[in-house]
Structures are given as structure tokens and as C-alpha cells.
Amino acid sequence: MSTSGAPIAVVLQASGPNALGIIRSLARGGVPVIATDHDHRALGLRSRHARAAVLPDPVADPGGFVDALAGLGPGLGGRGVLFPTHDEAIEALGPHEERLAPWFDLPWSPWAHLRPYLDKSAQHAAARRIGFPVPATVEPDAEADVRAAATHLRFPVILKPRVDPAGFKRTFGRQVLEAADADALMAQWQRAAAHRPQICEVIPGGDDALWTLGSYRDAQGQPLASFTGRKLRQWPPGFGTARAAEAWWDPGLARRCHALLDEMGFHGISQVEVKRDPRDGRDYLIEVNPRSWLWISLATEVGVNIPLAAWRDAIGEPQVWPEGHRSDVRWVISARHLPATAGELRRGRWGRHAALSSLRPPVVDGVLSLSDPLPGLGQVGRIVRRKTA
């Protein structure tokens, strides 16, 4: 496929494996890419497949971020297609989508439709409307509500932000706060009340019970590319981000999760994450991420190029990827997974068989690449600097 003179893909917040997966996936289709971040050392800015542009941080300076992106547009020599990698970019851009429209295509739902679904409670409400299982959840407004919830919730529970998960993580250094009993719940609520968290029962099972539908859906809700797989291990284990994952096609999961996206009227790239309960085999909704996810490159590796599907649809040349893909292929972030696994094995916190299975070939790395080496070298350099600081 020739893409000479094709619209440029602009990857936002290109700091990690998520962005690298988009950049490298688009490069496979011959798409020109600009990688942007506020940090000139961001991994995506080192990729040989992208031109680099430094923009303000959409968290610290959302107005400056939008201004800089609008300033970038006229110099593209044609239209650009935007690829957000984090919610913060979507939140900064959403109210200004008309301002960006002369230069950029935004292949996701309009802000007025998407904005409510950045709140986890709206996602859960959509799931309940169609009978999609949701963990028992309360959304307290005051301490009295928390005390009442503690009398009927099954512990352990977690407190997770309904909105602004990035701000929550910056405050606490974790994506969720855990509570093993009523006293711990009250203590955690007092820490996190300003973030208006949900309190959710924890579905039992390990990291490998966390399954994903990753997809791109067009403006009419038609799935153009769909992938399913599961996490194998997170960092930190239990409630963290993937450091090892596995592609495994599950048509039933895809069908159920697309029904939820139908109910939400969703357009764009998304990850629907569920946890498969060993007690009843049902998939309980964890969250819908309305953009790309950390291990999106694994979908491309097994034949489902979701970023390319979004780009082609945005430029008016849609392509449908056949349903189904290769299974039994693994993805890791070696620089994180290998040392963490070694430590967990020494302390007896992970089984030897599961640990070795996470590295069973075929396995691909989300950062390290012989054909695109500079991001990997940058990652190694960061680790060395942290250890010697």
C-alpha cells in the first residue's frame, strides 16, 4: 500500500509502550508519524519511525497544549490524524475539537458524547442496562455512606477514582487504594474523599483473569478491527499496569464487550477490560479505556493493526480486519518484567510455572526492537540512572 503524501498521524503523549505500539503499527502501513510529548526524552520521540515534536504537558498546561497543537496543524502540509494515548489528552482536546477541525481528524466520539463516559459510574450504568456483570459498587458522597456500605460489601474492596485517574495516581502513586476490612476502608476514604472514589468489591482471581477487548469502531459503531487477550502479570501485581500479556482470541468475550460499546454508542479505539470470576465464570466489567492501551502492539503482532484501522477510516479509506486472530503469543516489557519476576520468585510471591509460561515463545517486547533500537536504549538508560542516583 503506497501512502506517499498521506495524512500524518500525530501521536500524543508518546512517553511509553502504548505510544510506541501506535507508532510502529502505523509504520507497518507506511503511515508518516509525528510523535509528541512534553519531555524531549520520551521513548516515542526516539523512534526512527516518527518525527519528534515537543508540546506542553496536557496535565500541567492544557491550554498551552491545545495552542501548540493548533499551531502545529498549519505546517503539516495536509490534514493530520490524532492518536491520544492517555485520557488527559482527550480531556484537554475535547472542548476545543472545533478549533482543531481545520487541520486534524479526531477518530473518536465527539466530546459531548464521550465526556460522560470518562466517569466510571456512567460506564457501569451502561453495563447494568444490558445486564453486563459489574462488581458490587457504591459511590459515597459522605463518610456516613461509607459506614453504611461497609455493613453489606464483601471485603476486600478497592477505592478507585471515578474521574481523573492520572491525578489520583499522582497523589497516591497507585491506580487504586485497597482495604481489607471496615476500619481500613474508613482510613482510605479519609485519604481519598476529595477524589470522589467508587468503592468496589474485588473480584477474586489473579492478574491472568484480566481479559481485554481492544478494538476500533467507526462512527456508525461498526467494529473494523477487534483483538482479545489477557494480562499475565501486572506491576504492581493485583492492581497495576501490564508487564506481561497474552493474545488469545475469545469470540464470546468480543461479542459481549461490543454489546457494551454498542450501548455506549462508542466510536474510536478502546480497551474494555473485564475480570473473569472463577466462582461463576462470568466476566465483570473493570473499565472502558476510551483510547489505546499499554499493550496495543500485541494486537498488531497477531495480525490486527488497530491504529492503522483508525487511520484508514479517518482518511476515508476504511478497511475491515477479519474476525479472529492468532493466539498463544506473548508480550512483555522485559526491563520491568524480568527483574520483578526474579524478585517475586525469590520471595515466593509467584509460581515458577506461571512465571516461565509468561516468557514462553513466541514472545515480543513492547519497547526493545532491533529494527527501532533507540527507544529501548533510552529505557535502559533511565533504569541505569535510577539505580545509580
VEXGU-651106 format. One record per residue (C-alpha): x, y negated, z; residue number from 1; chain. Coordinates in Angstrom, 3 decimals, padded with zeros to 6 digits, always signed. Layout:
# residues N
u X v Y w Z nr NUM kette A .
...
# end
This chain:
# residues 389
u +000.000 v +000.000 w +000.000 nr 1 kette A .
u +001.506 v -003.320 w -001.013 nr 2 kette A .
u +000.989 v -006.200 w +001.396 nr 3 kette A .
u +003.117 v -008.814 w -000.320 nr 4 kette A .
u +001.746 v -012.230 w +000.650 nr 5 kette A .
u -000.701 v -010.597 w +003.045 nr 6 kette A .
u -002.184 v -012.419 w +006.049 nr 7 kette A .
u +000.197 v -012.441 w +009.005 nr 8 kette A .
u -000.611 v -010.575 w +012.209 nr 9 kette A .
u +000.125 v -012.651 w +015.314 nr 10 kette A .
u +000.700 v -010.554 w +018.448 nr 11 kette A .
u +000.075 v -012.469 w +021.683 nr 12 kette A .
u +001.924 v -011.857 w +024.971 nr 13 kette A .
u +004.397 v -009.489 w +023.330 nr 14 kette A .
u +006.189 v -008.512 w +026.505 nr 15 kette A .
u +005.877 v -004.740 w +026.699 nr 16 kette A .
u +004.947 v -001.358 w +025.184 nr 17 kette A .
u +001.416 v -002.496 w +024.326 nr 18 kette A .
u +002.707 v -005.225 w +022.003 nr 19 kette A .
u +005.497 v -003.047 w +020.613 nr 20 kette A .
u +002.904 v -000.431 w +019.717 nr 21 kette A .
u +000.914 v -003.007 w +017.741 nr 22 kette A .
u +003.992 v -004.470 w +016.033 nr 23 kette A .
u +005.371 v -001.093 w +014.965 nr 24 kette A .
u +001.955 v +000.230 w +013.928 nr 25 kette A .
u +001.382 v -002.774 w +011.667 nr 26 kette A .
u +004.899 v -002.436 w +010.259 nr 27 kette A .
u +003.997 v +001.095 w +009.111 nr 28 kette A .
u +001.325 v -000.520 w +006.963 nr 29 kette A .
u +003.687 v -003.174 w +005.624 nr 30 kette A .
u +001.961 v -005.990 w +007.505 nr 31 kette A .
u +004.032 v -009.110 w +008.295 nr 32 kette A .
u +004.044 v -009.875 w +012.031 nr 33 kette A .
u +004.816 v -012.794 w +014.321 nr 34 kette A .
u +005.412 v -011.793 w +017.948 nr 35 kette A .
u +004.713 v -014.487 w +020.549 nr 36 kette A .
u +005.431 v -014.803 w +024.245 nr 37 kette A .
u +006.360 v -017.478 w +026.763 nr 38 kette A .
u +009.559 v -015.554 w +027.640 nr 39 kette A .
u +012.196 v -015.513 w +024.900 nr 40 kette A .
u +013.463 v -012.203 w +026.357 nr 41 kette A .
u +010.109 v -010.418 w +025.810 nr 42 kette A .
u +010.580 v -006.982 w +024.270 nr 43 kette A .
u +008.292 v -007.656 w +021.301 nr 44 kette A .
u +010.317 v -010.717 w +020.319 nr 45 kette A .
u +013.338 v -008.434 w +019.896 nr 46 kette A .
u +011.670 v -006.123 w +017.387 nr 47 kette A .
u +013.131 v -006.134 w +013.895 nr 48 kette A .
u +009.577 v -005.806 w +012.573 nr 49 kette A .
u +008.478 v -009.268 w +013.733 nr 50 kette A .
u +009.403 v -012.919 w +013.619 nr 51 kette A .
u +009.594 v -014.425 w +017.088 nr 52 kette A .
u +007.748 v -017.484 w +018.387 nr 53 kette A .
u +007.814 v -018.793 w +021.953 nr 54 kette A .
u +004.436 v -020.141 w +023.135 nr 55 kette A .
u +003.318 v -021.360 w +026.577 nr 56 kette A .
u +002.054 v -018.837 w +029.093 nr 57 kette A .
u -001.759 v -018.474 w +028.773 nr 58 kette A .
u -001.944 v -017.886 w +032.530 nr 59 kette A .
u +000.140 v -020.847 w +033.718 nr 60 kette A .
u -000.805 v -023.216 w +030.862 nr 61 kette A .
u -003.883 v -022.019 w +028.934 nr 62 kette A .
u -004.412 v -025.417 w +027.291 nr 63 kette A .
u -000.811 v -025.572 w +026.101 nr 64 kette A .
u -001.096 v -022.003 w +024.851 nr 65 kette A .
u -004.105 v -022.867 w +022.680 nr 66 kette A .
u -002.489 v -026.104 w +021.479 nr 67 kette A .
u +000.673 v -024.279 w +020.444 nr 68 kette A .
u -001.262 v -021.568 w +018.643 nr 69 kette A .
u -003.304 v -024.191 w +016.783 nr 70 kette A .
u -000.031 v -025.884 w +015.863 nr 71 kette A .
u +001.363 v -022.597 w +014.566 nr 72 kette A .
u -001.610 v -021.996 w +012.272 nr 73 kette A .
u -000.993 v -024.588 w +009.523 nr 74 kette A .
u +002.558 v -023.316 w +008.993 nr 75 kette A .
u +001.569 v -019.722 w +008.311 nr 76 kette A .
u +001.063 v -020.279 w +004.591 nr 77 kette A .
u -002.283 v -018.481 w +004.809 nr 78 kette A .
u -004.624 v -017.004 w +007.380 nr 79 kette A .
u -003.394 v -015.136 w +010.429 nr 80 kette A .
u -004.978 v -012.262 w +012.376 nr 81 kette A .
u -004.699 v -012.443 w +016.160 nr 82 kette A .
u -003.902 v -009.454 w +018.391 nr 83 kette A .
u -004.266 v -010.087 w +022.143 nr 84 kette A .
u -002.566 v -007.601 w +024.456 nr 85 kette A .
u -003.950 v -008.881 w +027.779 nr 86 kette A .
u -007.241 v -010.326 w +028.993 nr 87 kette A .
u -005.585 v -013.665 w +029.819 nr 88 kette A .
u -005.038 v -014.484 w +026.139 nr 89 kette A .
u -008.666 v -013.665 w +025.306 nr 90 kette A .
u -009.873 v -015.857 w +028.180 nr 91 kette A .
u -007.679 v -018.761 w +027.057 nr 92 kette A .
u -008.711 v -018.482 w +023.403 nr 93 kette A .
u -012.402 v -017.710 w +023.835 nr 94 kette A .
u -013.731 v -021.213 w +024.499 nr 95 kette A .
u -011.647 v -022.550 w +021.581 nr 96 kette A .
u -012.368 v -019.963 w +018.894 nr 97 kette A .
u -013.958 v -022.568 w +016.606 nr 98 kette A .
u -010.841 v -024.726 w +016.841 nr 99 kette A .
u -008.698 v -021.770 w +015.722 nr 100 kette A .
u -011.094 v -020.603 w +012.989 nr 101 kette A .
u -009.458 v -022.625 w +010.145 nr 102 kette A .
u -006.238 v -020.615 w +010.480 nr 103 kette A .
u -006.965 v -017.375 w +012.301 nr 104 kette A .
u -009.283 v -014.384 w +012.171 nr 105 kette A .
u -010.226 v -013.008 w +015.583 nr 106 kette A .
u -011.269 v -009.373 w +015.040 nr 107 kette A .
u -013.308 v -009.040 w +018.210 nr 108 kette A .
u -016.716 v -010.064 w +019.569 nr 109 kette A .
u -017.494 v -013.813 w +019.768 nr 110 kette A .
u -016.714 v -015.358 w +023.140 nr 111 kette A .
u -020.351 v -015.915 w +024.097 nr 112 kette A .
u -020.985 v -012.179 w +023.720 nr 113 kette A .
u -017.675 v -010.895 w +025.073 nr 114 kette A .
u -017.293 v -013.131 w +028.118 nr 115 kette A .
u -019.857 v -011.351 w +030.351 nr 116 kette A .
u -018.137 v -008.013 w +029.766 nr 117 kette A .
u -014.857 v -009.235 w +031.208 nr 118 kette A .
u -016.694 v -008.793 w +034.515 nr 119 kette A .
u -016.621 v -005.133 w +035.612 nr 120 kette A .
u -020.135 v -005.434 w +037.009 nr 121 kette A .
u -021.537 v -006.101 w +033.517 nr 122 kette A .
u -019.705 v -003.045 w +032.206 nr 123 kette A .
u -021.195 v -000.917 w +034.984 nr 124 kette A .
u -024.661 v -002.318 w +034.317 nr 125 kette A .
u -024.405 v -001.351 w +030.650 nr 126 kette A .
u -023.286 v +002.147 w +031.644 nr 127 kette A .
u -026.185 v +002.583 w +034.041 nr 128 kette A .
u -028.687 v +001.506 w +031.374 nr 129 kette A .
u -027.742 v +004.510 w +029.240 nr 130 kette A .
u -027.084 v +006.981 w +032.059 nr 131 kette A .
u -023.293 v +006.891 w +031.738 nr 132 kette A .
u -021.900 v +008.002 w +035.125 nr 133 kette A .
u -020.390 v +005.246 w +037.277 nr 134 kette A .
u -018.650 v +005.703 w +040.649 nr 135 kette A .
u -020.769 v +004.603 w +043.599 nr 136 kette A .
u -020.069 v +000.877 w +043.772 nr 137 kette A .
u -021.101 v -002.117 w +045.856 nr 138 kette A .
u -020.414 v -005.781 w +045.137 nr 139 kette A .
u -020.488 v -007.516 w +048.515 nr 140 kette A .
u -020.914 v -011.240 w +048.979 nr 141 kette A .
u -020.064 v -011.355 w +052.671 nr 142 kette A .
u -018.464 v -009.356 w +055.458 nr 143 kette A .
u -021.880 v -008.123 w +056.620 nr 144 kette A .
u -022.391 v -006.500 w +053.201 nr 145 kette A .
u -019.078 v -004.690 w +053.572 nr 146 kette A .
u -020.006 v -003.367 w +057.016 nr 147 kette A .
u -023.310 v -002.101 w +055.643 nr 148 kette A .
u -021.590 v -000.439 w +052.682 nr 149 kette A .
u -019.160 v +001.336 w +054.999 nr 150 kette A .
u -022.057 v +003.277 w +056.514 nr 151 kette A .
u -023.009 v +005.040 w +053.259 nr 152 kette A .
u -019.944 v +005.036 w +050.976 nr 153 kette A .
u -017.772 v +008.154 w +050.850 nr 154 kette A .
u -014.153 v +007.416 w +051.696 nr 155 kette A .
u -011.564 v +006.873 w +050.345 nr 156 kette A .
u -012.600 v +003.763 w +048.439 nr 157 kette A .
u -010.798 v +001.098 w +046.457 nr 158 kette A .
u -011.281 v -002.643 w +046.124 nr 159 kette A .
u -010.864 v -003.769 w +042.531 nr 160 kette A .
u -011.299 v -007.229 w +041.019 nr 161 kette A .
u -014.446 v -007.841 w +039.011 nr 162 kette A .
u -012.687 v -010.635 w +037.095 nr 163 kette A .
u -009.110 v -011.928 w +036.701 nr 164 kette A .
u -007.272 v -008.641 w +037.276 nr 165 kette A .
u -003.988 v -010.347 w +036.383 nr 166 kette A .
u -004.446 v -012.857 w +039.197 nr 167 kette A .
u -005.332 v -010.046 w +041.605 nr 168 kette A .
u -002.186 v -008.149 w +040.637 nr 169 kette A .
u -000.027 v -011.258 w +041.028 nr 170 kette A .
u -001.416 v -011.733 w +044.532 nr 171 kette A .
u -001.151 v -008.164 w +045.807 nr 172 kette A .
u +001.367 v -006.509 w +043.479 nr 173 kette A .
u -001.174 v -003.788 w +042.722 nr 174 kette A .
u -004.217 v -003.331 w +040.500 nr 175 kette A .
u -006.419 v -002.181 w +043.396 nr 176 kette A .
u -006.358 v -002.018 w +047.193 nr 177 kette A .
u -007.079 v +001.299 w +048.898 nr 178 kette A .
u -008.992 v +002.042 w +052.091 nr 179 kette A .
u -009.166 v +005.438 w +053.765 nr 180 kette A .
u -011.812 v +004.552 w +056.366 nr 181 kette A .
u -014.165 v +001.803 w +057.526 nr 182 kette A .
u -011.527 v -000.040 w +059.570 nr 183 kette A .
u -009.116 v -000.113 w +056.641 nr 184 kette A .
u -011.923 v -001.307 w +054.362 nr 185 kette A .
u -012.663 v -004.282 w +056.608 nr 186 kette A .
u -008.983 v -005.198 w +056.750 nr 187 kette A .
u -008.610 v -005.021 w +052.967 nr 188 kette A .
u -011.801 v -007.026 w +052.423 nr 189 kette A .
u -010.469 v -009.820 w +054.608 nr 190 kette A .
u -007.327 v -009.913 w +052.443 nr 191 kette A .
u -009.142 v -009.826 w +049.101 nr 192 kette A .
u -012.512 v -011.526 w +049.660 nr 193 kette A .
u -011.519 v -014.589 w +047.641 nr 194 kette A .
u -011.232 v -012.351 w +044.545 nr 195 kette A .
u -014.857 v -011.092 w +044.889 nr 196 kette A .
u -013.841 v -007.448 w +044.519 nr 197 kette A .
u -016.029 v -004.447 w +043.910 nr 198 kette A .
u -015.809 v -001.590 w +046.393 nr 199 kette A .
u -015.824 v +001.740 w +044.568 nr 200 kette A .
u -015.750 v +005.341 w +045.720 nr 201 kette A .
u -012.670 v +007.174 w +044.469 nr 202 kette A .
u -013.397 v +009.991 w +042.039 nr 203 kette A .
u -011.202 v +012.948 w +043.049 nr 204 kette A .
u -008.514 v +014.328 w +040.793 nr 205 kette A .
u -005.005 v +013.394 w +039.704 nr 206 kette A .
u -003.744 v +010.968 w +037.101 nr 207 kette A .
u -004.264 v +013.654 w +034.446 nr 208 kette A .
u -008.042 v +013.381 w +034.983 nr 209 kette A .
u -007.994 v +009.857 w +033.492 nr 210 kette A .
u -009.206 v +010.046 w +029.890 nr 211 kette A .
u -009.385 v +007.329 w +027.246 nr 212 kette A .
u -011.266 v +006.488 w +024.087 nr 213 kette A .
u -009.243 v +003.951 w +022.145 nr 214 kette A .
u -010.913 v +002.563 w +019.050 nr 215 kette A .
u -011.526 v -000.246 w +016.614 nr 216 kette A .
u -015.150 v -001.093 w +015.788 nr 217 kette A .
u -016.229 v -003.582 w +013.121 nr 218 kette A .
u -018.661 v -006.464 w +013.610 nr 219 kette A .
u -021.614 v -004.133 w +012.977 nr 220 kette A .
u -020.382 v -001.711 w +015.653 nr 221 kette A .
u -019.178 v +000.900 w +013.161 nr 222 kette A .
u -016.167 v +002.838 w +014.505 nr 223 kette A .
u -013.393 v +002.609 w +011.906 nr 224 kette A .
u -010.671 v +004.353 w +013.952 nr 225 kette A .
u -011.013 v +006.443 w +017.121 nr 226 kette A .
u -008.497 v +008.185 w +019.380 nr 227 kette A .
u -008.833 v +010.145 w +022.606 nr 228 kette A .
u -006.215 v +011.220 w +025.117 nr 229 kette A .
u -005.393 v +011.232 w +028.782 nr 230 kette A .
u -002.832 v +009.897 w +031.177 nr 231 kette A .
u -000.432 v +012.409 w +032.679 nr 232 kette A .
u +001.231 v +010.175 w +035.274 nr 233 kette A .
u +000.943 v +006.566 w +036.377 nr 234 kette A .
u +003.243 v +004.139 w +038.114 nr 235 kette A .
u +002.499 v +003.979 w +040.918 nr 236 kette A .
u +000.674 v +007.338 w +040.978 nr 237 kette A .
u -003.041 v +007.151 w +041.662 nr 238 kette A .
u -003.736 v +003.537 w +040.742 nr 239 kette A .
u -001.243 v +002.121 w +038.277 nr 240 kette A .
u -000.303 v +001.946 w +034.618 nr 241 kette A .
u +000.599 v +004.857 w +032.374 nr 242 kette A .
u +004.162 v +006.042 w +032.271 nr 243 kette A .
u +003.269 v +009.359 w +030.569 nr 244 kette A .
u +000.227 v +010.211 w +028.458 nr 245 kette A .
u -001.005 v +012.826 w +026.025 nr 246 kette A .
u -003.020 v +012.767 w +022.806 nr 247 kette A .
u -005.910 v +015.206 w +022.850 nr 248 kette A .
u -008.947 v +014.917 w +020.602 nr 249 kette A .
u -012.203 v +015.268 w +022.545 nr 250 kette A .
u -015.188 v +014.616 w +020.254 nr 251 kette A .
u -017.695 v +014.723 w +023.119 nr 252 kette A .
u -015.808 v +012.048 w +025.019 nr 253 kette A .
u -015.581 v +009.912 w +021.889 nr 254 kette A .
u -019.320 v +010.216 w +021.313 nr 255 kette A .
u -020.229 v +009.305 w +024.895 nr 256 kette A .
u -017.864 v +006.345 w +025.051 nr 257 kette A .
u -019.007 v +004.984 w +021.691 nr 258 kette A .
u -022.572 v +005.136 w +023.015 nr 259 kette A .
u -021.448 v +002.826 w +025.825 nr 260 kette A .
u -019.764 v +000.469 w +023.346 nr 261 kette A .
u -022.988 v +000.548 w +021.305 nr 262 kette A .
u -024.910 v -000.581 w +024.391 nr 263 kette A .
u -022.387 v -003.381 w +024.912 nr 264 kette A .
u -022.600 v -004.404 w +021.247 nr 265 kette A .
u -018.820 v -004.286 w +021.162 nr 266 kette A .
u -016.646 v -005.337 w +018.229 nr 267 kette A .
u -012.876 v -005.040 w +018.264 nr 268 kette A .
u -010.081 v -002.933 w +019.710 nr 269 kette A .
u -010.884 v -001.450 w +023.105 nr 270 kette A .
u -009.972 v +001.206 w +025.628 nr 271 kette A .
u -012.754 v +002.951 w +027.508 nr 272 kette A .
u -011.175 v +004.713 w +030.487 nr 273 kette A .
u -013.020 v +007.375 w +032.477 nr 274 kette A .
u -012.142 v +009.832 w +035.200 nr 275 kette A .
u -013.235 v +013.444 w +034.796 nr 276 kette A .
u -014.639 v +014.637 w +038.110 nr 277 kette A .
u -013.520 v +018.199 w +038.924 nr 278 kette A .
u -016.653 v +018.664 w +041.042 nr 279 kette A .
u -019.127 v +018.398 w +038.167 nr 280 kette A .
u -017.044 v +017.921 w +035.002 nr 281 kette A .
u -018.670 v +014.569 w +034.258 nr 282 kette A .
u -016.760 v +011.520 w +033.032 nr 283 kette A .
u -017.166 v +008.499 w +035.332 nr 284 kette A .
u -016.503 v +005.040 w +033.946 nr 285 kette A .
u -013.389 v +003.344 w +035.293 nr 286 kette A .
u -013.371 v +000.311 w +032.995 nr 287 kette A .
u -013.577 v -001.001 w +029.453 nr 288 kette A .
u -010.499 v -002.969 w +028.402 nr 289 kette A .
u -011.683 v -005.251 w +025.549 nr 290 kette A .
u -008.331 v -005.205 w +023.707 nr 291 kette A .
u -005.361 v -002.909 w +023.086 nr 292 kette A .
u -003.921 v -000.767 w +025.860 nr 293 kette A .
u -000.417 v +000.219 w +027.000 nr 294 kette A .
u -000.033 v +003.475 w +025.054 nr 295 kette A .
u -001.781 v +002.485 w +021.813 nr 296 kette A .
u +001.307 v +003.588 w +019.850 nr 297 kette A .
u +000.437 v +007.207 w +020.617 nr 298 kette A .
u -002.733 v +006.855 w +018.537 nr 299 kette A .
u -000.638 v +005.752 w +015.563 nr 300 kette A .
u +001.775 v +008.627 w +016.146 nr 301 kette A .
u -001.036 v +011.176 w +015.756 nr 302 kette A .
u -002.488 v +009.533 w +012.652 nr 303 kette A .
u -004.964 v +006.892 w +013.906 nr 304 kette A .
u -003.497 v +003.442 w +013.267 nr 305 kette A .
u -005.902 v +001.290 w +015.273 nr 306 kette A .
u -004.039 v -002.042 w +014.829 nr 307 kette A .
u -003.954 v -001.511 w +011.066 nr 308 kette A .
u -007.683 v -000.737 w +011.103 nr 309 kette A .
u -008.333 v -004.076 w +012.842 nr 310 kette A .
u -006.068 v -005.999 w +010.453 nr 311 kette A .
u -007.574 v -004.459 w +007.315 nr 312 kette A .
u -011.097 v -005.168 w +008.495 nr 313 kette A .
u -010.169 v -008.766 w +009.354 nr 314 kette A .
u -008.839 v -009.415 w +005.848 nr 315 kette A .
u -011.911 v -007.887 w +004.192 nr 316 kette A .
u -010.377 v -004.555 w +003.164 nr 317 kette A .
u -011.847 v -002.154 w +005.742 nr 318 kette A .
u -010.647 v +001.427 w +005.959 nr 319 kette A .
u -012.232 v +004.279 w +007.888 nr 320 kette A .
u -009.964 v +006.819 w +009.579 nr 321 kette A .
u -011.459 v +010.339 w +009.558 nr 322 kette A .
u -012.738 v +011.542 w +012.923 nr 323 kette A .
u -010.268 v +013.742 w +014.782 nr 324 kette A .
u -006.502 v +013.738 w +015.061 nr 325 kette A .
u -003.521 v +015.828 w +016.160 nr 326 kette A .
u -003.498 v +016.876 w +019.795 nr 327 kette A .
u -000.793 v +018.049 w +022.191 nr 328 kette A .
u +001.593 v +015.121 w +021.552 nr 329 kette A .
u +003.042 v +013.208 w +024.490 nr 330 kette A .
u +004.087 v +009.581 w +025.059 nr 331 kette A .
u +006.387 v +008.323 w +027.806 nr 332 kette A .
u +008.191 v +005.232 w +028.990 nr 333 kette A .
u +011.451 v +007.079 w +029.648 nr 334 kette A .
u +013.122 v +004.260 w +031.547 nr 335 kette A .
u +010.302 v +004.379 w +034.107 nr 336 kette A .
u +009.106 v +007.979 w +033.886 nr 337 kette A .
u +012.403 v +009.846 w +034.244 nr 338 kette A .
u +013.709 v +008.198 w +037.440 nr 339 kette A .
u +010.236 v +008.118 w +039.004 nr 340 kette A .
u +009.711 v +011.804 w +038.220 nr 341 kette A .
u +013.090 v +012.757 w +039.681 nr 342 kette A .
u +012.237 v +010.923 w +042.899 nr 343 kette A .
u +008.770 v +012.479 w +043.156 nr 344 kette A .
u +010.183 v +015.965 w +042.649 nr 345 kette A .
u +012.783 v +015.406 w +045.386 nr 346 kette A .
u +010.095 v +014.239 w +047.803 nr 347 kette A .
u +007.607 v +016.942 w +046.823 nr 348 kette A .
u +005.080 v +014.430 w +045.501 nr 349 kette A .
u +004.634 v +016.031 w +042.076 nr 350 kette A .
u +004.677 v +019.637 w +040.936 nr 351 kette A .
u +007.577 v +020.885 w +038.822 nr 352 kette A .
u +005.320 v +022.428 w +036.171 nr 353 kette A .
u +003.286 v +019.245 w +035.666 nr 354 kette A .
u +006.429 v +017.111 w +035.581 nr 355 kette A .
u +008.115 v +019.290 w +032.958 nr 356 kette A .
u +004.903 v +019.520 w +030.931 nr 357 kette A .
u +004.811 v +015.724 w +030.638 nr 358 kette A .
u +008.106 v +015.937 w +028.716 nr 359 kette A .
u +007.255 v +018.935 w +026.543 nr 360 kette A .
u +007.912 v +018.243 w +022.836 nr 361 kette A .
u +006.668 v +016.660 w +020.738 nr 362 kette A .
u +007.150 v +013.526 w +022.801 nr 363 kette A .
u +007.594 v +009.890 w +021.729 nr 364 kette A .
u +008.857 v +006.919 w +023.695 nr 365 kette A .
u +006.792 v +003.737 w +023.948 nr 366 kette A .
u +009.865 v +001.491 w +023.829 nr 367 kette A .
u +013.013 v +003.364 w +022.774 nr 368 kette A .
u +013.364 v +003.705 w +018.991 nr 369 kette A .
u +016.380 v +004.416 w +016.791 nr 370 kette A .
u +014.764 v +002.500 w +013.936 nr 371 kette A .
u +013.955 v -000.517 w +016.146 nr 372 kette A .
u +016.634 v -000.414 w +018.861 nr 373 kette A .
u +016.778 v -003.944 w +020.304 nr 374 kette A .
u +013.632 v -003.721 w +022.482 nr 375 kette A .
u +014.993 v -000.561 w +024.102 nr 376 kette A .
u +018.370 v -002.162 w +024.692 nr 377 kette A .
u +016.605 v -005.143 w +026.244 nr 378 kette A .
u +014.630 v -002.834 w +028.536 nr 379 kette A .
u +017.791 v -001.037 w +029.680 nr 380 kette A .
u +019.495 v -004.378 w +030.268 nr 381 kette A .
u +016.630 v -005.510 w +032.515 nr 382 kette A .
u +016.870 v -002.340 w +034.581 nr 383 kette A .
u +020.625 v -002.693 w +034.995 nr 384 kette A .
u +020.297 v -006.344 w +036.045 nr 385 kette A .
u +017.646 v -005.470 w +038.643 nr 386 kette A .
u +019.776 v -002.690 w +040.126 nr 387 kette A .
u +022.897 v -004.833 w +040.323 nr 388 kette A .
u +021.205 v -008.026 w +041.527 nr 389 kette A .
# end
